[in-house]
Amino acid sequence: MAGTFELKTAKSGQFHFNLKAGNGQVIATSEMYESKASALNGIESVKANAAGAAIDDQT
């Protein structure tokens, strides 16, 4: 099963999202955004950039 972006509203009224794996585990959490549109743009940015992201193994 594919991952899911879960868009949420904080008590402060700001927006953020979690990226959940297919098993429901949260694997990434965004920063807080002032507007829903900005949070949706953040989701689109992750979709566009994460697929080709390099691995920086600092072990």
mmCIF file as Biopython writes it, N, C-alpha, C and O atoms, coordinates in Angstrom:
data_model
#
loop_
_atom_site.group_PDB
_atom_site.id
_atom_site.type_symbol
_atom_site.label_atom_id
_atom_site.label_alt_id
_atom_site.label_comp_id
_atom_site.label_asym_id
_atom_site.label_entity_id
_atom_site.label_seq_id
_atom_site.pdbx_PDB_ins_code
_atom_site.Cartn_x
_atom_site.Cartn_y
_atom_site.Cartn_z
_atom_site.occupancy
_atom_site.B_iso_or_equiv
_atom_site.auth_seq_id
_atom_site.auth_asym_id
_atom_site.pdbx_PDB_model_num
ATOM 1   N N  . MET A ? 1  ? 0.843  -1.189 0.000  1.0 0.0 1  A 1 
ATOM 2   C CA . MET A ? 1  ? 0.000  0.000  0.000  1.0 0.0 1  A 1 
ATOM 3   C C  . MET A ? 1  ? 0.884  1.248  0.000  1.0 0.0 1  A 1 
ATOM 4   O O  . MET A ? 1  ? 1.916  1.282  0.670  1.0 0.0 1  A 1 
ATOM 5   N N  . ALA A ? 2  ? 0.484  2.253  -0.739 1.0 0.0 2  A 1 
ATOM 6   C CA . ALA A ? 2  ? 1.246  3.491  -0.846 1.0 0.0 2  A 1 
ATOM 7   C C  . ALA A ? 2  ? 1.106  4.337  0.412  1.0 0.0 2  A 1 
ATOM 8   O O  . ALA A ? 2  ? 0.185  4.145  1.206  1.0 0.0 2  A 1 
ATOM 9   N N  . GLY A ? 3  ? 2.023  5.266  0.579  1.0 0.0 3  A 1 
ATOM 10  C CA . GLY A ? 3  ? 1.961  6.198  1.693  1.0 0.0 3  A 1 
ATOM 11  C C  . GLY A ? 3  ? 0.814  7.177  1.532  1.0 0.0 3  A 1 
ATOM 12  O O  . GLY A ? 3  ? 0.209  7.286  0.466  1.0 0.0 3  A 1 
ATOM 13  N N  . THR A ? 4  ? 0.527  7.890  2.619  1.0 0.0 4  A 1 
ATOM 14  C CA . THR A ? 4  ? -0.569 8.851  2.635  1.0 0.0 4  A 1 
ATOM 15  C C  . THR A ? 4  ? -0.111 10.149 3.294  1.0 0.0 4  A 1 
ATOM 16  O O  . THR A ? 4  ? 0.572  10.120 4.318  1.0 0.0 4  A 1 
ATOM 17  N N  . PHE A ? 5  ? -0.481 11.272 2.715  1.0 0.0 5  A 1 
ATOM 18  C CA . PHE A ? 5  ? -0.261 12.563 3.354  1.0 0.0 5  A 1 
ATOM 19  C C  . PHE A ? 5  ? -1.512 12.897 4.157  1.0 0.0 5  A 1 
ATOM 20  O O  . PHE A ? 5  ? -2.619 12.899 3.619  1.0 0.0 5  A 1 
ATOM 21  N N  . GLU A ? 6  ? -1.338 13.175 5.428  1.0 0.0 6  A 1 
ATOM 22  C CA . GLU A ? 6  ? -2.443 13.499 6.327  1.0 0.0 6  A 1 
ATOM 23  C C  . GLU A ? 6  ? -2.322 14.977 6.702  1.0 0.0 6  A 1 
ATOM 24  O O  . GLU A ? 6  ? -1.411 15.359 7.436  1.0 0.0 6  A 1 
ATOM 25  N N  . LEU A ? 7  ? -3.232 15.803 6.202  1.0 0.0 7  A 1 
ATOM 26  C CA . LEU A ? 7  ? -3.233 17.235 6.459  1.0 0.0 7  A 1 
ATOM 27  C C  . LEU A ? 7  ? -4.006 17.505 7.740  1.0 0.0 7  A 1 
ATOM 28  O O  . LEU A ? 7  ? -5.121 17.013 7.914  1.0 0.0 7  A 1 
ATOM 29  N N  . LYS A ? 8  ? -3.409 18.295 8.642  1.0 0.0 8  A 1 
ATOM 30  C CA . LYS A ? 8  ? -4.021 18.521 9.948  1.0 0.0 8  A 1 
ATOM 31  C C  . LYS A ? 8  ? -4.020 20.008 10.289 1.0 0.0 8  A 1 
ATOM 32  O O  . LYS A ? 8  ? -3.222 20.782 9.762  1.0 0.0 8  A 1 
ATOM 33  N N  . THR A ? 9  ? -4.929 20.387 11.181 1.0 0.0 9  A 1 
ATOM 34  C CA . THR A ? 9  ? -4.965 21.743 11.720 1.0 0.0 9  A 1 
ATOM 35  C C  . THR A ? 9  ? -4.578 21.671 13.188 1.0 0.0 9  A 1 
ATOM 36  O O  . THR A ? 9  ? -5.161 20.905 13.955 1.0 0.0 9  A 1 
ATOM 37  N N  . ALA A ? 10 ? -3.594 22.470 13.575 1.0 0.0 10 A 1 
ATOM 38  C CA . ALA A ? 10 ? -3.149 22.517 14.965 1.0 0.0 10 A 1 
ATOM 39  C C  . ALA A ? 10 ? -4.109 23.384 15.787 1.0 0.0 10 A 1 
ATOM 40  O O  . ALA A ? 10 ? -4.921 24.124 15.231 1.0 0.0 10 A 1 
ATOM 41  N N  . LYS A ? 11 ? -4.006 23.285 17.104 1.0 0.0 11 A 1 
ATOM 42  C CA . LYS A ? 11 ? -4.839 24.107 17.986 1.0 0.0 11 A 1 
ATOM 43  C C  . LYS A ? 11 ? -4.644 25.590 17.734 1.0 0.0 11 A 1 
ATOM 44  O O  . LYS A ? 11 ? -5.552 26.389 17.963 1.0 0.0 11 A 1 
ATOM 45  N N  . SER A ? 12 ? -3.452 25.961 17.260 1.0 0.0 12 A 1 
ATOM 46  C CA . SER A ? 12 ? -3.131 27.362 16.977 1.0 0.0 12 A 1 
ATOM 47  C C  . SER A ? 12 ? -3.795 27.869 15.703 1.0 0.0 12 A 1 
ATOM 48  O O  . SER A ? 12 ? -3.767 29.068 15.424 1.0 0.0 12 A 1 
ATOM 49  N N  . GLY A ? 13 ? -4.400 26.954 14.920 1.0 0.0 13 A 1 
ATOM 50  C CA . GLY A ? 13 ? -5.013 27.333 13.654 1.0 0.0 13 A 1 
ATOM 51  C C  . GLY A ? 13 ? -4.076 27.168 12.468 1.0 0.0 13 A 1 
ATOM 52  O O  . GLY A ? 13 ? -4.487 27.333 11.319 1.0 0.0 13 A 1 
ATOM 53  N N  . GLN A ? 14 ? -2.810 26.841 12.746 1.0 0.0 14 A 1 
ATOM 54  C CA . GLN A ? 14 ? -1.861 26.608 11.666 1.0 0.0 14 A 1 
ATOM 55  C C  . GLN A ? 14 ? -2.063 25.199 11.114 1.0 0.0 14 A 1 
ATOM 56  O O  . GLN A ? 14 ? -2.737 24.364 11.718 1.0 0.0 14 A 1 
ATOM 57  N N  . PHE A ? 15 ? -1.466 24.960 9.961  1.0 0.0 15 A 1 
ATOM 58  C CA . PHE A ? 15 ? -1.616 23.682 9.267  1.0 0.0 15 A 1 
ATOM 59  C C  . PHE A ? 15 ? -0.274 22.956 9.215  1.0 0.0 15 A 1 
ATOM 60  O O  . PHE A ? 15 ? 0.781  23.589 9.164  1.0 0.0 15 A 1 
ATOM 61  N N  . HIS A ? 16 ? -0.322 21.635 9.227  1.0 0.0 16 A 1 
ATOM 62  C CA . HIS A ? 16 ? 0.862  20.808 9.031  1.0 0.0 16 A 1 
ATOM 63  C C  . HIS A ? 16 ? 0.422  19.476 8.459  1.0 0.0 16 A 1 
ATOM 64  O O  . HIS A ? 16 ? -0.768 19.167 8.413  1.0 0.0 16 A 1 
ATOM 65  N N  . PHE A ? 17 ? 1.395  18.690 8.022  1.0 0.0 17 A 1 
ATOM 66  C CA . PHE A ? 17 ? 1.029  17.376 7.500  1.0 0.0 17 A 1 
ATOM 67  C C  . PHE A ? 17 ? 1.991  16.319 8.003  1.0 0.0 17 A 1 
ATOM 68  O O  . PHE A ? 17 ? 3.140  16.602 8.342  1.0 0.0 17 A 1 
ATOM 69  N N  . ASN A ? 18 ? 1.495  15.104 8.041  1.0 0.0 18 A 1 
ATOM 70  C CA . ASN A ? 18 ? 2.294  13.923 8.317  1.0 0.0 18 A 1 
ATOM 71  C C  . ASN A ? 18 ? 2.293  13.071 7.063  1.0 0.0 18 A 1 
ATOM 72  O O  . ASN A ? 18 ? 1.291  12.990 6.352  1.0 0.0 18 A 1 
ATOM 73  N N  . LEU A ? 19 ? 3.409  12.445 6.802  1.0 0.0 19 A 1 
ATOM 74  C CA . LEU A ? 19 ? 3.487  11.434 5.753  1.0 0.0 19 A 1 
ATOM 75  C C  . LEU A ? 19 ? 3.467  10.093 6.462  1.0 0.0 19 A 1 
ATOM 76  O O  . LEU A ? 19 ? 4.330  9.807  7.291  1.0 0.0 19 A 1 
ATOM 77  N N  . LYS A ? 20 ? 2.483  9.274  6.136  1.0 0.0 20 A 1 
ATOM 78  C CA . LYS A ? 20 ? 2.343  7.962  6.762  1.0 0.0 20 A 1 
ATOM 79  C C  . LYS A ? 20 ? 2.690  6.869  5.761  1.0 0.0 20 A 1 
ATOM 80  O O  . LYS A ? 20 ? 2.328  6.935  4.586  1.0 0.0 20 A 1 
ATOM 81  N N  . ALA A ? 21 ? 3.398  5.865  6.257  1.0 0.0 21 A 1 
ATOM 82  C CA . ALA A ? 21 ? 3.722  4.688  5.451  1.0 0.0 21 A 1 
ATOM 83  C C  . ALA A ? 21 ? 2.458  3.861  5.261  1.0 0.0 21 A 1 
ATOM 84  O O  . ALA A ? 21 ? 1.430  4.119  5.887  1.0 0.0 21 A 1 
ATOM 85  N N  . GLY A ? 22 ? 2.549  2.876  4.399  1.0 0.0 22 A 1 
ATOM 86  C CA . GLY A ? 22 ? 1.411  2.008  4.128  1.0 0.0 22 A 1 
ATOM 87  C C  . GLY A ? 22 ? 0.857  1.309  5.351  1.0 0.0 22 A 1 
ATOM 88  O O  . GLY A ? 22 ? -0.321 0.953  5.390  1.0 0.0 22 A 1 
ATOM 89  N N  . ASN A ? 23 ? 1.713  1.107  6.366  1.0 0.0 23 A 1 
ATOM 90  C CA . ASN A ? 23 ? 1.262  0.451  7.596  1.0 0.0 23 A 1 
ATOM 91  C C  . ASN A ? 23 ? 0.689  1.437  8.618  1.0 0.0 23 A 1 
ATOM 92  O O  . ASN A ? 23 ? 0.334  1.043  9.729  1.0 0.0 23 A 1 
ATOM 93  N N  . GLY A ? 24 ? 0.597  2.727  8.241  1.0 0.0 24 A 1 
ATOM 94  C CA . GLY A ? 24 ? 0.022  3.739  9.119  1.0 0.0 24 A 1 
ATOM 95  C C  . GLY A ? 24 ? 1.018  4.462  10.003 1.0 0.0 24 A 1 
ATOM 96  O O  . GLY A ? 24 ? 0.641  5.394  10.713 1.0 0.0 24 A 1 
ATOM 97  N N  . GLN A ? 25 ? 2.284  4.056  9.980  1.0 0.0 25 A 1 
ATOM 98  C CA . GLN A ? 25 ? 3.305  4.691  10.811 1.0 0.0 25 A 1 
ATOM 99  C C  . GLN A ? 25 ? 3.705  6.041  10.225 1.0 0.0 25 A 1 
ATOM 100 O O  . GLN A ? 25 ? 3.924  6.155  9.019  1.0 0.0 25 A 1 
ATOM 101 N N  . VAL A ? 26 ? 3.800  7.074  11.081 1.0 0.0 26 A 1 
ATOM 102 C CA . VAL A ? 26 ? 4.250  8.394  10.644 1.0 0.0 26 A 1 
ATOM 103 C C  . VAL A ? 26 ? 5.747  8.312  10.358 1.0 0.0 26 A 1 
ATOM 104 O O  . VAL A ? 26 ? 6.534  7.923  11.221 1.0 0.0 26 A 1 
ATOM 105 N N  . ILE A ? 27 ? 6.130  8.683  9.140  1.0 0.0 27 A 1 
ATOM 106 C CA . ILE A ? 27 ? 7.540  8.643  8.768  1.0 0.0 27 A 1 
ATOM 107 C C  . ILE A ? 27 ? 8.122  10.030 8.506  1.0 0.0 27 A 1 
ATOM 108 O O  . ILE A ? 27 ? 9.336  10.169 8.358  1.0 0.0 27 A 1 
ATOM 109 N N  . ALA A ? 28 ? 7.275  11.056 8.446  1.0 0.0 28 A 1 
ATOM 110 C CA . ALA A ? 28 ? 7.741  12.432 8.289  1.0 0.0 28 A 1 
ATOM 111 C C  . ALA A ? 28 ? 6.661  13.380 8.777  1.0 0.0 28 A 1 
ATOM 112 O O  . ALA A ? 28 ? 5.468  13.120 8.619  1.0 0.0 28 A 1 
ATOM 113 N N  . THR A ? 29 ? 7.096  14.484 9.373  1.0 0.0 29 A 1 
ATOM 114 C CA . THR A ? 29 ? 6.183  15.518 9.846  1.0 0.0 29 A 1 
ATOM 115 C C  . THR A ? 29 ? 6.680  16.861 9.325  1.0 0.0 29 A 1 
ATOM 116 O O  . THR A ? 29 ? 7.878  17.138 9.373  1.0 0.0 29 A 1 
ATOM 117 N N  . SER A ? 30 ? 5.787  17.680 8.838  1.0 0.0 30 A 1 
ATOM 118 C CA . SER A ? 30 ? 6.173  18.966 8.256  1.0 0.0 30 A 1 
ATOM 119 C C  . SER A ? 30 ? 6.335  20.035 9.324  1.0 0.0 30 A 1 
ATOM 120 O O  . SER A ? 30 ? 6.047  19.828 10.503 1.0 0.0 30 A 1 
ATOM 121 N N  . GLU A ? 31 ? 6.802  21.171 8.867  1.0 0.0 31 A 1 
ATOM 122 C CA . GLU A ? 31 ? 6.782  22.381 9.672  1.0 0.0 31 A 1 
ATOM 123 C C  . GLU A ? 31 ? 5.342  22.890 9.742  1.0 0.0 31 A 1 
ATOM 124 O O  . GLU A ? 31 ? 4.465  22.344 9.073  1.0 0.0 31 A 1 
ATOM 125 N N  . MET A ? 32 ? 5.088  23.923 10.539 1.0 0.0 32 A 1 
ATOM 126 C CA . MET A ? 32 ? 3.768  24.552 10.603 1.0 0.0 32 A 1 
ATOM 127 C C  . MET A ? 32 ? 3.657  25.602 9.488  1.0 0.0 32 A 1 
ATOM 128 O O  . MET A ? 32 ? 4.613  26.314 9.181  1.0 0.0 32 A 1 
ATOM 129 N N  . TYR A ? 33 ? 2.478  25.672 8.904  1.0 0.0 33 A 1 
ATOM 130 C CA . TYR A ? 33 ? 2.195  26.635 7.831  1.0 0.0 33 A 1 
ATOM 131 C C  . TYR A ? 33 ? 1.055  27.534 8.266  1.0 0.0 33 A 1 
ATOM 132 O O  . TYR A ? 33 ? 0.139  27.093 8.960  1.0 0.0 33 A 1 
ATOM 133 N N  . GLU A ? 34 ? 1.108  28.793 7.860  1.0 0.0 34 A 1 
ATOM 134 C CA . GLU A ? 34 ? 0.063  29.755 8.200  1.0 0.0 34 A 1 
ATOM 135 C C  . GLU A ? 34 ? -1.238 29.492 7.453  1.0 0.0 34 A 1 
ATOM 136 O O  . GLU A ? 34 ? -2.322 29.768 7.966  1.0 0.0 34 A 1 
ATOM 137 N N  . SER A ? 35 ? -1.126 28.956 6.236  1.0 0.0 35 A 1 
ATOM 138 C CA . SER A ? 35 ? -2.330 28.740 5.430  1.0 0.0 35 A 1 
ATOM 139 C C  . SER A ? 35 ? -2.398 27.297 4.933  1.0 0.0 35 A 1 
ATOM 140 O O  . SER A ? 35 ? -1.383 26.609 4.822  1.0 0.0 35 A 1 
ATOM 141 N N  . LYS A ? 36 ? -3.602 26.868 4.644  1.0 0.0 36 A 1 
ATOM 142 C CA . LYS A ? 36 ? -3.810 25.529 4.094  1.0 0.0 36 A 1 
ATOM 143 C C  . LYS A ? 36 ? -3.134 25.413 2.734  1.0 0.0 36 A 1 
ATOM 144 O O  . LYS A ? 36 ? -2.547 24.380 2.413  1.0 0.0 36 A 1 
ATOM 145 N N  . ALA A ? 37 ? -3.217 26.469 1.940  1.0 0.0 37 A 1 
ATOM 146 C CA . ALA A ? 37 ? -2.595 26.450 0.612  1.0 0.0 37 A 1 
ATOM 147 C C  . ALA A ? 37 ? -1.092 26.235 0.716  1.0 0.0 37 A 1 
ATOM 148 O O  . ALA A ? 37 ? -0.514 25.513 -0.096 1.0 0.0 37 A 1 
ATOM 149 N N  . SER A ? 38 ? -0.457 26.848 1.697  1.0 0.0 38 A 1 
ATOM 150 C CA . SER A ? 38 ? 0.984  26.667 1.885  1.0 0.0 38 A 1 
ATOM 151 C C  . SER A ? 38 ? 1.313  25.234 2.282  1.0 0.0 38 A 1 
ATOM 152 O O  . SER A ? 38 ? 2.305  24.673 1.817  1.0 0.0 38 A 1 
ATOM 153 N N  . ALA A ? 39 ? 0.494  24.644 3.131  1.0 0.0 39 A 1 
ATOM 154 C CA . ALA A ? 39 ? 0.701  23.251 3.528  1.0 0.0 39 A 1 
ATOM 155 C C  . ALA A ? 39 ? 0.538  22.327 2.324  1.0 0.0 39 A 1 
ATOM 156 O O  . ALA A ? 39 ? 1.313  21.385 2.153  1.0 0.0 39 A 1 
ATOM 157 N N  . LEU A ? 40 ? -0.453 22.588 1.500  1.0 0.0 40 A 1 
ATOM 158 C CA . LEU A ? 40 ? -0.650 21.780 0.289  1.0 0.0 40 A 1 
ATOM 159 C C  . LEU A ? 40 ? 0.536  21.939 -0.665 1.0 0.0 40 A 1 
ATOM 160 O O  . LEU A ? 40 ? 0.939  20.975 -1.315 1.0 0.0 40 A 1 
ATOM 161 N N  . ASN A ? 41 ? 1.098  23.149 -0.751 1.0 0.0 41 A 1 
ATOM 162 C CA . ASN A ? 41 ? 2.304  23.360 -1.564 1.0 0.0 41 A 1 
ATOM 163 C C  . ASN A ? 41 ? 3.476  22.570 -0.994 1.0 0.0 41 A 1 
ATOM 164 O O  . ASN A ? 41 ? 4.295  22.045 -1.748 1.0 0.0 41 A 1 
ATOM 165 N N  . GLY A ? 42 ? 3.561  22.482 0.337  1.0 0.0 42 A 1 
ATOM 166 C CA . GLY A ? 42 ? 4.601  21.685 0.977  1.0 0.0 42 A 1 
ATOM 167 C C  . GLY A ? 42 ? 4.480  20.213 0.614  1.0 0.0 42 A 1 
ATOM 168 O O  . GLY A ? 42 ? 5.480  19.546 0.347  1.0 0.0 42 A 1 
ATOM 169 N N  . ILE A ? 43 ? 3.260  19.714 0.605  1.0 0.0 43 A 1 
ATOM 170 C CA . ILE A ? 43 ? 3.024  18.325 0.202  1.0 0.0 43 A 1 
ATOM 171 C C  . ILE A ? 43 ? 3.479  18.111 -1.238 1.0 0.0 43 A 1 
ATOM 172 O O  . ILE A ? 43 ? 4.158  17.130 -1.536 1.0 0.0 43 A 1 
ATOM 173 N N  . GLU A ? 44 ? 3.113  19.012 -2.116 1.0 0.0 44 A 1 
ATOM 174 C CA . GLU A ? 44 ? 3.509  18.888 -3.521 1.0 0.0 44 A 1 
ATOM 175 C C  . GLU A ? 44 ? 5.025  18.932 -3.668 1.0 0.0 44 A 1 
ATOM 176 O O  . GLU A ? 44 ? 5.584  18.235 -4.515 1.0 0.0 44 A 1 
ATOM 177 N N  . SER A ? 45 ? 5.692  19.740 -2.854 1.0 0.0 45 A 1 
ATOM 178 C CA . SER A ? 45 ? 7.150  19.821 -2.891 1.0 0.0 45 A 1 
ATOM 179 C C  . SER A ? 45 ? 7.786  18.497 -2.487 1.0 0.0 45 A 1 
ATOM 180 O O  . SER A ? 45 ? 8.739  18.043 -3.121 1.0 0.0 45 A 1 
ATOM 181 N N  . VAL A ? 46 ? 7.266  17.883 -1.445 1.0 0.0 46 A 1 
ATOM 182 C CA . VAL A ? 46 ? 7.788  16.579 -1.016 1.0 0.0 46 A 1 
ATOM 183 C C  . VAL A ? 46 ? 7.569  15.546 -2.111 1.0 0.0 46 A 1 
ATOM 184 O O  . VAL A ? 46 ? 8.466  14.759 -2.415 1.0 0.0 46 A 1 
ATOM 185 N N  . LYS A ? 47 ? 6.386  15.545 -2.700 1.0 0.0 47 A 1 
ATOM 186 C CA . LYS A ? 47 ? 6.107  14.601 -3.785 1.0 0.0 47 A 1 
ATOM 187 C C  . LYS A ? 47 ? 7.091  14.769 -4.937 1.0 0.0 47 A 1 
ATOM 188 O O  . LYS A ? 47 ? 7.571  13.783 -5.497 1.0 0.0 47 A 1 
ATOM 189 N N  . ALA A ? 48 ? 7.388  16.009 -5.289 1.0 0.0 48 A 1 
ATOM 190 C CA . ALA A ? 48 ? 8.241  16.283 -6.442 1.0 0.0 48 A 1 
ATOM 191 C C  . ALA A ? 48 ? 9.713  16.033 -6.159 1.0 0.0 48 A 1 
ATOM 192 O O  . ALA A ? 48 ? 10.446 15.604 -7.050 1.0 0.0 48 A 1 
ATOM 193 N N  . ASN A ? 49 ? 10.163 16.294 -4.929 1.0 0.0 49 A 1 
ATOM 194 C CA . ASN A ? 49 ? 11.583 16.249 -4.636 1.0 0.0 49 A 1 
ATOM 195 C C  . ASN A ? 49 ? 12.074 14.989 -3.951 1.0 0.0 49 A 1 
ATOM 196 O O  . ASN A ? 49 ? 13.247 14.641 -4.087 1.0 0.0 49 A 1 
ATOM 197 N N  . ALA A ? 50 ? 11.221 14.300 -3.223 1.0 0.0 50 A 1 
ATOM 198 C CA . ALA A ? 50 ? 11.674 13.146 -2.442 1.0 0.0 50 A 1 
ATOM 199 C C  . ALA A ? 50 ? 12.041 11.944 -3.313 1.0 0.0 50 A 1 
ATOM 200 O O  . ALA A ? 50 ? 12.934 11.173 -2.960 1.0 0.0 50 A 1 
ATOM 201 N N  . ALA A ? 51 ? 11.375 11.785 -4.418 1.0 0.0 51 A 1 
ATOM 202 C CA . ALA A ? 51 ? 11.630 10.603 -5.258 1.0 0.0 51 A 1 
ATOM 203 C C  . ALA A ? 51 ? 13.070 10.537 -5.745 1.0 0.0 51 A 1 
ATOM 204 O O  . ALA A ? 51 ? 13.630 9.449  -5.875 1.0 0.0 51 A 1 
ATOM 205 N N  . GLY A ? 52 ? 13.667 11.678 -6.013 1.0 0.0 52 A 1 
ATOM 206 C CA . GLY A ? 52 ? 15.040 11.706 -6.520 1.0 0.0 52 A 1 
ATOM 207 C C  . GLY A ? 52 ? 16.067 12.117 -5.493 1.0 0.0 52 A 1 
ATOM 208 O O  . GLY A ? 52 ? 17.213 12.399 -5.845 1.0 0.0 52 A 1 
ATOM 209 N N  . ALA A ? 53 ? 15.680 12.158 -4.218 1.0 0.0 53 A 1 
ATOM 210 C CA . ALA A ? 53 ? 16.597 12.620 -3.173 1.0 0.0 53 A 1 
ATOM 211 C C  . ALA A ? 53 ? 17.749 11.632 -2.977 1.0 0.0 53 A 1 
ATOM 212 O O  . ALA A ? 53 ? 17.564 10.415 -3.005 1.0 0.0 53 A 1 
ATOM 213 N N  . ALA A ? 54 ? 18.928 12.190 -2.779 1.0 0.0 54 A 1 
ATOM 214 C CA . ALA A ? 54 ? 20.105 11.365 -2.502 1.0 0.0 54 A 1 
ATOM 215 C C  . ALA A ? 54 ? 20.116 10.944 -1.035 1.0 0.0 54 A 1 
ATOM 216 O O  . ALA A ? 54 ? 19.463 11.563 -0.195 1.0 0.0 54 A 1 
ATOM 217 N N  . ILE A ? 55 ? 20.856 9.898  -0.743 1.0 0.0 55 A 1 
ATOM 218 C CA . ILE A ? 55 ? 21.033 9.437  0.636  1.0 0.0 55 A 1 
ATOM 219 C C  . ILE A ? 55 ? 22.375 9.958  1.136  1.0 0.0 55 A 1 
ATOM 220 O O  . ILE A ? 55 ? 23.405 9.740  0.498  1.0 0.0 55 A 1 
ATOM 221 N N  . ASP A ? 56 ? 22.365 10.642 2.271  1.0 0.0 56 A 1 
ATOM 222 C CA . ASP A ? 56 ? 23.582 11.158 2.899  1.0 0.0 56 A 1 
ATOM 223 C C  . ASP A ? 56 ? 23.838 10.314 4.141  1.0 0.0 56 A 1 
ATOM 224 O O  . ASP A ? 56 ? 23.387 10.662 5.232  1.0 0.0 56 A 1 
ATOM 225 N N  . ASP A ? 57 ? 24.555 9.215  3.981  1.0 0.0 57 A 1 
ATOM 226 C CA . ASP A ? 57 ? 24.813 8.266  5.080  1.0 0.0 57 A 1 
ATOM 227 C C  . ASP A ? 57 ? 25.962 8.805  5.921  1.0 0.0 57 A 1 
ATOM 228 O O  . ASP A ? 57 ? 27.115 8.790  5.489  1.0 0.0 57 A 1 
ATOM 229 N N  . GLN A ? 58 ? 25.645 9.283  7.127  1.0 0.0 58 A 1 
ATOM 230 C CA . GLN A ? 58 ? 26.652 9.866  8.013  1.0 0.0 58 A 1 
ATOM 231 C C  . GLN A ? 58 ? 26.988 8.946  9.175  1.0 0.0 58 A 1 
ATOM 232 O O  . GLN A ? 58 ? 27.391 9.405  10.244 1.0 0.0 58 A 1 
ATOM 233 N N  . THR A ? 59 ? 26.819 7.635  8.961  1.0 0.0 59 A 1 
ATOM 234 C CA . THR A ? 59 ? 27.127 6.688  10.037 1.0 0.0 59 A 1 
ATOM 235 C C  . THR A ? 59 ? 28.613 6.438  10.139 1.0 0.0 59 A 1 
ATOM 236 O O  . THR A ? 59 ? 29.052 5.666  10.991 1.0 0.0 59 A 1 
#
